[in-house]
């Protein structure tokens, strides 16, 4: 039986988490697949996937958000097949940034100018869809470090926007 890998949180800060991966078996490990999950604004679950080569590994994941819960899951790729999943949870330190204040204004039938307030030197995600269900499951999205963006949309539709 292939055991799940051991995920150990080595350290965390406002914007990063460092963790180690190892197996408690003599089965040869060729690498790991790691998923980091977090929820954006209670509407959208985000995920980042890392594919890591080698048997033992310490990883640092950066560009995270302060005071945000993250779930890290991992499985090992071995000579006998894939291991079961392992999970850990961590909350980054610091104070979560305030939600930006969004304004959306139609420029014409197919363009909307979105602008918002918020801190500088961060990356913003703009999510938009024609229904709450689509906004949750598969919204259109784009990222920018600016405080405004023109979004192209389909004519004769109403849209919901999040930043």
C-alpha positions as CSV (number, residue, x, y, z in Angstrom):
1,X,0.0,0.0,0.0
2,X,1.3,3.4,-0.9
3,X,0.9,5.9,2.0
4,X,0.0,9.6,1.4
5,X,2.9,12.1,1.6
6,X,3.5,14.1,4.7
7,X,3.0,17.8,4.2
8,X,4.7,19.9,6.9
9,X,4.2,23.7,7.1
10,X,7.8,25.0,7.7
11,X,6.8,28.7,7.9
12,X,4.2,31.3,6.7
13,X,4.0,35.0,6.4
14,X,1.5,37.6,5.1
15,X,2.2,36.7,1.5
16,X,3.8,33.2,1.4
17,X,3.8,29.7,2.8
18,X,6.8,27.3,2.9
19,X,6.2,23.6,3.3
20,X,8.1,20.3,3.0
21,X,7.0,17.1,1.3
22,X,8.2,13.6,2.2
23,X,7.1,10.0,2.1
24,X,7.4,7.6,5.0
25,X,8.1,4.6,2.8
26,X,11.0,3.1,0.8
27,X,8.9,3.2,-2.4
28,X,10.7,5.3,-5.0
29,X,9.1,8.7,-5.5
30,X,9.5,10.5,-8.9
31,X,7.6,13.7,-7.8
32,X,4.6,15.3,-6.3
33,X,1.5,17.2,-7.5
34,X,0.4,19.9,-5.1
35,X,-2.8,22.0,-5.2
36,X,-3.2,25.2,-3.2
37,X,-6.9,26.2,-2.8
38,X,-8.5,29.4,-1.5
39,X,-11.8,31.1,-1.8
40,X,-12.2,34.5,-3.4
41,X,-15.0,36.7,-2.0
42,X,-17.0,33.6,-1.1
43,X,-18.0,33.3,-4.8
44,X,-15.0,31.8,-6.4
45,X,-12.6,29.0,-5.4
46,X,-9.2,29.6,-6.8
47,X,-6.5,27.0,-7.3
48,X,-2.8,27.0,-8.0
49,X,-1.1,23.7,-9.1
50,X,2.6,22.8,-8.7
51,X,4.2,19.8,-10.3
52,X,7.4,19.0,-8.3
53,X,10.1,16.6,-9.5
54,X,12.2,14.6,-7.0
55,X,11.8,12.6,-3.7
56,X,12.1,15.2,-1.0
57,X,11.1,18.8,-1.4
58,X,10.7,22.1,0.3
59,X,8.6,24.6,-1.5
60,X,7.8,28.3,-1.0
61,X,4.5,29.6,-2.5
62,X,4.5,33.4,-2.8
63,X,2.1,36.1,-3.9
64,X,-0.6,35.0,-1.4
65,X,-3.0,37.2,0.5
66,X,-2.7,38.2,4.1
67,X,-5.0,36.6,6.7
68,X,-6.5,34.1,4.2
69,X,-7.1,30.4,4.8
70,X,-5.4,28.1,2.3
71,X,-5.7,24.4,1.8
72,X,-2.7,22.5,0.5
73,X,-3.2,19.0,-0.9
74,X,-0.6,16.7,-2.4
75,X,-0.1,13.3,-3.8
76,X,3.1,11.5,-4.7
77,X,4.0,9.9,-8.1
78,X,5.8,6.7,-7.3
79,X,7.1,3.6,-9.2
80,X,4.0,1.8,-8.1
81,X,1.4,4.5,-9.0
82,X,0.0,7.6,-7.4
83,X,-0.4,7.8,-3.6
84,X,-3.6,8.9,-1.8
85,X,-4.1,12.6,-1.1
86,X,-2.8,14.4,1.9
87,X,-4.2,17.8,3.2
88,X,-3.0,20.6,5.5
89,X,-4.6,24.0,6.2
90,X,-2.9,27.2,7.0
91,X,-4.0,30.9,7.5
92,X,-1.5,33.5,6.4
93,X,-0.5,36.1,9.0
94,X,-1.2,39.8,8.9
95,X,-4.4,41.8,8.1
96,X,-6.5,41.0,5.2
97,X,-6.7,43.9,2.7
98,X,-9.9,45.8,2.5
99,X,-12.2,44.9,-0.4
100,X,-11.8,47.3,-3.3
101,X,-14.8,49.6,-4.1
102,X,-15.8,48.9,-7.7
103,X,-17.6,51.1,-10.2
104,X,-18.6,49.8,-13.6
105,X,-19.8,52.1,-16.4
106,X,-20.9,51.1,-19.9
107,X,-18.9,52.9,-22.5
108,X,-20.9,51.5,-25.4
109,X,-22.9,48.3,-26.2
110,X,-19.8,46.1,-26.0
111,X,-17.4,47.8,-23.5
112,X,-17.6,48.5,-19.8
113,X,-15.0,50.6,-17.9
114,X,-14.3,49.1,-14.5
115,X,-12.5,51.2,-11.9
116,X,-11.8,50.6,-8.2
117,X,-10.0,51.9,-5.2
118,X,-7.4,49.9,-3.3
119,X,-3.7,49.6,-2.4
120,X,-1.0,50.0,-5.0
121,X,1.6,47.4,-6.1
122,X,-0.9,44.5,-5.9
123,X,-2.5,42.4,-8.6
124,X,-6.3,42.7,-9.0
125,X,-8.6,40.1,-10.5
126,X,-11.6,41.3,-12.4
127,X,-14.4,38.6,-12.7
128,X,-17.6,39.0,-14.7
129,X,-20.5,36.9,-15.9
130,X,-24.2,37.1,-16.9
131,X,-25.4,35.2,-13.8
132,X,-24.4,34.4,-10.2
133,X,-24.0,30.8,-11.1
134,X,-21.7,31.6,-14.0
135,X,-19.8,34.1,-11.8
136,X,-19.2,31.3,-9.3
137,X,-18.5,28.4,-11.7
138,X,-16.7,29.9,-14.7
139,X,-16.5,33.6,-14.9
140,X,-14.6,35.6,-17.5
141,X,-11.6,37.1,-15.8
142,X,-8.6,39.2,-16.2
143,X,-5.8,40.5,-14.0
144,X,-4.1,43.9,-13.7
145,X,-2.0,45.9,-11.3
146,X,-3.8,49.1,-12.4
147,X,-7.0,50.5,-10.8
148,X,-9.1,50.4,-14.0
149,X,-9.7,48.2,-17.0
150,X,-12.0,48.2,-20.0
151,X,-13.8,44.9,-20.3
152,X,-15.3,43.7,-23.6
153,X,-18.7,42.1,-23.3
154,X,-21.5,40.8,-25.5
155,X,-24.2,43.2,-26.5
156,X,-27.7,43.0,-25.1
157,X,-26.6,41.2,-21.9
158,X,-26.5,42.3,-18.3
159,X,-23.3,41.5,-16.4
160,X,-22.2,41.1,-12.8
161,X,-18.7,42.3,-11.9
162,X,-16.3,41.5,-9.0
163,X,-12.8,42.9,-8.4
